[in-house]
């Protein structure tokens, strides 16, 4: 995003994410996207904040409308099967990439991309010798037979097993299954030349934007309800889920702060930061601490207020802290 703002990046291809909503300090992010000479958005929905800014929208197939693999948070590769045809002009990501390559004149670089499973075999080759080595996974049928396989799963591990069940000659499940719940670093070796772990420590530093007399509250953002997810791209399209959370943005305020400001639940209040001003419905609740307010991240207004501050090591944005003030609107 900084590269766009600096003029170093002229074109951007956004796949399956709603940057205009979710990026910290979204007004600034939206301004950066508007500077692009060409913005492509590849998504299931053309209605996201980001897709509305796009010069080209590539309609993409969703889960169950395409074949491929995924990796979950416990490092397990799983096989996703196509059970329904994608609607309209929507195509799987695999086919979108191949067609773009064809029109760009570099299809010869994708000759091995004959199927999603063939692309998985390329991924296997690239993983060889890496911490995430998966050269021992045979193919999609192997993933199905095992109910998913965790990385790393090197070819040496697979070769130590008895004949593959896929060949009908025996069972590989016993050996593979014994590695299903493996923990990384259980042997005390880490992914560095010396095998030792590296701890990164910075001296504690003050928050980037402390509260003051003009902006006395700390704004926190996060998940609002179990019926909402990320930027509401999909959850807002379900009538059942929409009935389980407020349609409009709300801000949670501690009772002592609400009493001092004479704010009542269900009244409208303005939340103001150095970056923007938004209006929300007040919810008076002891869930938040005095001096803090909370707005769910699912509503586009939340990131109109947040400050673009990033961790120097992980580059994670600091969504959890910026200074704001409250104003009554009535």
Secondary structure in CASP SS format (residue, H / E / C, confidence):
PFRMAT SS
TARGET T0000
AUTHOR 0000-0000-0000
METHOD secondary structure of the structure
MODEL  1
X C 1.00
X H 1.00
X H 1.00
X H 1.00
X H 1.00
X C 1.00
X C 1.00
X C 1.00
X C 1.00
X C 1.00
X E 1.00
X E 1.00
X E 1.00
X E 1.00
X E 1.00
X C 1.00
X C 1.00
X C 1.00
X H 1.00
X H 1.00
X H 1.00
X H 1.00
X C 1.00
X C 1.00
X C 1.00
X H 1.00
X H 1.00
X H 1.00
X H 1.00
X H 1.00
X H 1.00
X H 1.00
X H 1.00
X H 1.00
X H 1.00
X C 1.00
X C 1.00
X E 1.00
X E 1.00
X E 1.00
X E 1.00
X E 1.00
X E 1.00
X C 1.00
X C 1.00
X C 1.00
X C 1.00
X C 1.00
X C 1.00
X C 1.00
X H 1.00
X H 1.00
X H 1.00
X C 1.00
X C 1.00
X E 1.00
X E 1.00
X E 1.00
X E 1.00
X E 1.00
X C 1.00
X C 1.00
X C 1.00
X C 1.00
X C 1.00
X C 1.00
X C 1.00
X E 1.00
X E 1.00
X E 1.00
X E 1.00
X C 1.00
X C 1.00
X C 1.00
X C 1.00
X E 1.00
X E 1.00
X E 1.00
X E 1.00
X E 1.00
X C 1.00
X C 1.00
X C 1.00
X C 1.00
X C 1.00
X C 1.00
X C 1.00
X C 1.00
X C 1.00
X C 1.00
X E 1.00
X C 1.00
X H 1.00
X H 1.00
X H 1.00
X H 1.00
X H 1.00
X H 1.00
X H 1.00
X H 1.00
X H 1.00
X H 1.00
X H 1.00
X H 1.00
X C 1.00
X C 1.00
X H 1.00
X H 1.00
X H 1.00
X H 1.00
X C 1.00
X C 1.00
X C 1.00
X C 1.00
X C 1.00
X H 1.00
X H 1.00
X H 1.00
X H 1.00
X H 1.00
X H 1.00
X H 1.00
X H 1.00
X H 1.00
X H 1.00
X H 1.00
X H 1.00
X C 1.00
X C 1.00
X C 1.00
X C 1.00
X C 1.00
X C 1.00
X C 1.00
X C 1.00
X C 1.00
X C 1.00
X C 1.00
X C 1.00
X H 1.00
X H 1.00
X H 1.00
X H 1.00
X H 1.00
X H 1.00
X H 1.00
X C 1.00
X C 1.00
X E 1.00
X E 1.00
X C 1.00
X C 1.00
X C 1.00
X C 1.00
X H 1.00
X H 1.00
X H 1.00
X H 1.00
X H 1.00
X C 1.00
X C 1.00
X C 1.00
X C 1.00
X C 1.00
X H 1.00
X H 1.00
X H 1.00
X C 1.00
X C 1.00
X C 1.00
X C 1.00
X C 1.00
X H 1.00
X H 1.00
X H 1.00
X H 1.00
X H 1.00
X C 1.00
X C 1.00
X C 1.00
X C 1.00
X C 1.00
X C 1.00
X C 1.00
X C 1.00
X C 1.00
X C 1.00
X C 1.00
X C 1.00
X C 1.00
X C 1.00
X C 1.00
X C 1.00
X C 1.00
X C 1.00
X C 1.00
X C 1.00
X C 1.00
X C 1.00
X C 1.00
X C 1.00
X C 1.00
X C 1.00
X C 1.00
X C 1.00
X C 1.00
X C 1.00
X C 1.00
X C 1.00
X C 1.00
X C 1.00
X C 1.00
X C 1.00
X C 1.00
X C 1.00
X C 1.00
X E 1.00
X E 1.00
X E 1.00
X E 1.00
X E 1.00
X E 1.00
X C 1.00
X C 1.00
X C 1.00
X C 1.00
X C 1.00
X C 1.00
X C 1.00
X C 1.00
X C 1.00
X C 1.00
X C 1.00
X C 1.00
X H 1.00
X H 1.00
X H 1.00
X C 1.00
X H 1.00
X H 1.00
X H 1.00
X H 1.00
X C 1.00
X C 1.00
X C 1.00
X C 1.00
X C 1.00
X C 1.00
X C 1.00
X E 1.00
X E 1.00
X E 1.00
X E 1.00
X C 1.00
X H 1.00
X H 1.00
X H 1.00
X H 1.00
X H 1.00
X H 1.00
X H 1.00
X C 1.00
X C 1.00
X C 1.00
X C 1.00
X C 1.00
X C 1.00
X E 1.00
X E 1.00
X E 1.00
X E 1.00
X E 1.00
X C 1.00
X C 1.00
X C 1.00
X C 1.00
X E 1.00
X E 1.00
X E 1.00
X E 1.00
X E 1.00
X E 1.00
X E 1.00
X E 1.00
X C 1.00
X C 1.00
X C 1.00
X C 1.00
X C 1.00
X C 1.00
X C 1.00
X E 1.00
X E 1.00
X E 1.00
X E 1.00
X E 1.00
X C 1.00
X C 1.00
X C 1.00
X C 1.00
X C 1.00
X H 1.00
X H 1.00
X H 1.00
X C 1.00
X C 1.00
X C 1.00
X C 1.00
X C 1.00
X E 1.00
X C 1.00
X C 1.00
X C 1.00
X C 1.00
X C 1.00
X C 1.00
X E 1.00
X C 1.00
X C 1.00
X C 1.00
X C 1.00
X E 1.00
X E 1.00
X E 1.00
X E 1.00
X E 1.00
X E 1.00
X E 1.00
X C 1.00
X C 1.00
END
